[in-house]
Amino acid sequence: MNNFTYEENKHLSEIMNGTERSLAVARIQQQNVERLNTIIELLCGLLKRPYMAFVGSIAEGTDDDERHPGYSKIQVDNLPENSELENYTVRIAGPSYLKNSVKKLIIKDRALHNFPFELSSHGAAYTAEVHYIHGESILINRDSEEVDHVLCIKRPDWPDEAAEWKTRNMHSNWPTDKLVTKITKSGYLLTAVGSKESIESEIQWRVSFNEAELLLIKSFNETQLHCIAF
């Protein structure tokens, strides 16, 4: 793996800020391309073919492609024959990916069963408005609140793009090393919604650290809690 100088890291950080990509994502791409180029070099040597390699922005980890930070894809293999899920997959250059519209199959019917009226779709959620009727007089109060149904797929591991957070220098010893370990072992969720800016939006799933956020909030002292609450 290449060791970058301070000036090179500074230059790369400026590029990342301009393209809204994280340095961690760029480093992962650099390492992947470096390994791929090593394999290509070995194969070209064995087959006595002219050497080829990935260079430019792809090798630098700065190419502006269809990768959107905070979103992932779910590859689907070996579906049962005549599976309902076949209508919710799309094949791209070989692999099949699960569409986030599968939430209609899994969530919408369940939400309609529980809340048959006033169901609407907002992003990853199907939202139902629940009405409460109380009081015994002629003047009956009608209160309501919204309940969201969101399709999530649980991942037990920690994403590579967020690996840097595990070793980041935490100020004031918060969160503690013990809490960081607990959080990274809690995994993350993939919610059924894609980036509006992507042409691959239908097969993207938004990364959610809901459980990690809850663990952090539970560790708040009184001052921290007041800061986030107000």
Buried (B, 14 or more C-beta within 10 A) or exposed (E): EEEEEEEEEEEBEEBBEEEEBBBBBBBBBBBBBBEBBEEBEEEBEEEEEEEEEEEEBBBBBBBEEEBBEEBBBBEBEEEEEEEEBEEBBEEEEEEBBBBBBBBBBBBBEEBBEEBEEEBEBEBBBBBBEEEEEEEEEEEEEEEEEEEEBBBBBEBEEBBEBBEEBEEEEEEEEEBEEEBBEBBBEBBBBBBBBBBEEBEBBBBBBBBBBEBBEEBBEEBBEEEEEEEEEE
